[in-house]
Every structure is written in C-alpha cells, then in structure tokens.
C-alpha cells in the first residue's frame, strides 16, 4: 500500500450513548490528520458509571457515507460486547486506514473531512444491532 502524501484528510471522532446505557463514552482526541494508505490509531474512553456490571455493544458510521467504502478498520471495538464492571473505565483503540484508492475516486475529490461516529447500546439478549450500510 503506497501512501498518497499529497492528500491530507482530517478525521474527526464522535461518540454517542443510547439513553438506556449509563456509560460515559467519548473520543480521546477530537481530530487527527491522515493520508490515504497510512495507518492511524485513535482512542475512545468508556466508563460504566453505575454500581453494577454492564455489557455494551457499539455500532459505527462514517460520514460522508460515500467515504465509508474507503475507511478500513484493522482493529475496533465495534460489534463486540464490552463488559465494564461498576465504575470501571477503559481505553478502546481504533486502528484504521483510508484506502489509497480514495484519492483516485472523483466523487472524493472535494472530501477532506471524514467523521467516524460510534454509538453504544446496552447489550440485551435477542436484540439485533443495526449494521452500517444498506439494509434490505
């Protein structure tokens, strides 16, 4: 993978928590700058603010939506249950890269900002999370 050094993209980070989940969840950085073809590491922090163990699970999305096909997560906490004990706080890494083909796509010519957004929900048996992309 060859980095595209003359194409700098600002990646911003967002964190949301469903109302039923009593966690504090936030990105540890508001933004980083990356070039297509280079890996990057970002961190989120989650804290269970209750007095009982809670299992959460997250979904994510990428904005603009069309850039999502080029956003590749190598390591991520999404779609995996995360159990936090009472008052426990953890760091959650996201290791990612933007595919170098991003720089070749004419639809991405004016895109210089991508937002990665996560939403945590309480994991409950029998519930299915919405997956990113089109659902049929």
N, C-alpha and C positions, 0 to 999 in steps of 0.2 A: 504494500500500500504506500503510495507516494503522496506525502503531504502537499497540499496546494497552498503554498506560503503566502501568495498574494491575495488570498480570500479570507478575511478575518470575520468571524461570526461571533456575535455576543449571545451567550446563552444565559437566560435568567431562570430563576427557580421559584416555584410556588408550592405551598403546602396548605392543604385543607383537611379538616376532620369532620366526619359526619356527626350530627348533633347527639347521637346516641353513644358516641365513644368519648369518654372523658380522658383524653390524652392531650398533651401539649406537643405539637408537631410543627417543626419549622426547618427551613433550609439554613445551613450554617454559613452560606455565602449567598449574596443576592444575585451575583453575576460572575461569569468568567468569560474569557475570550479564547476561542479555539479556531483552528484552521482545519478544513476537511482533511481527513487522513491521519490526524494525530489523536491519540487517546487523551482523555481528560478524566479527572477524578473530582467528584463533588460529594458533599456530605449533608445529610439531614440528621436532625436530632429529634428523638421521640421520648416522651416521659409519660408514664402512667401516673396520673395524679389522684388515683383512688387508693383505697385501703384493701383492695383485693386484686388477685391476678386477672389480667385481661388479655385476650388474644385479639389482635387486629390484623387486618389484611388490606393491602392498598392496590389501587388501580392508578394508571397514569395516562396522561395525554400530552401531545406535542402540538404547539401552535407556532406557525400556521400548520394546519392539518396536512397540507401537501408536503411539508418538510419531514413529516414523520417517517416516510419510507427511507429516508437517509440517516435517520437517528438510530444508532445501534447501541444497545446496552450490552456490555460484556458481563457485568455483574450488577445485580439490582435486587432490592428487597421486595419488589412488587410481585403480587400474586402468590406470595408465600406467607403463611401465618407467622406472625411475630408475637411471641408471648412475653409480656412485661409483668414483672412482679409489682406489688404495691410500691409506689414511689420510685420505681426503677427508671433510670434514664439511659438511653443507648444512642450510639452513633450508627447511622445507616449509610453505607457508601453506595455511590452510583458511579460505576466505571463505564465510560461510553466513548464513542467516536462518531463523527459525521462522515459518512461515506464520501470519498473523493468525487464520485460521480455527481454529487450535489452541485459542484462548480461547473459541470457541463450541461446541466438542465436549464434550458432557457426560462422555465417557469420559476426558477430560483434566483434569477439574475438580480432581482431587487430585494431579495430576502437577506437581511444582515442581522436579524434578531429572531431567535428561537426561544420559546418558553417551554420548560419542562415542568409539568404540574402533577403532583401526586395528591390523592385523596385517600385517607384511611377510614375504614369502616370496622365496626366490631364484627369479628368472625362468628357466625352463628350457623349451627348445623342445618343443612338443607338450603341455605341461601346461595345464590349464584351471583358473582360479581359481573358487572358489565365489562366486556373486553374492548380494547381500543380497536378502532376501525369500523368497517361497515358490518352490520348485523342483518342477517336475513331471517 
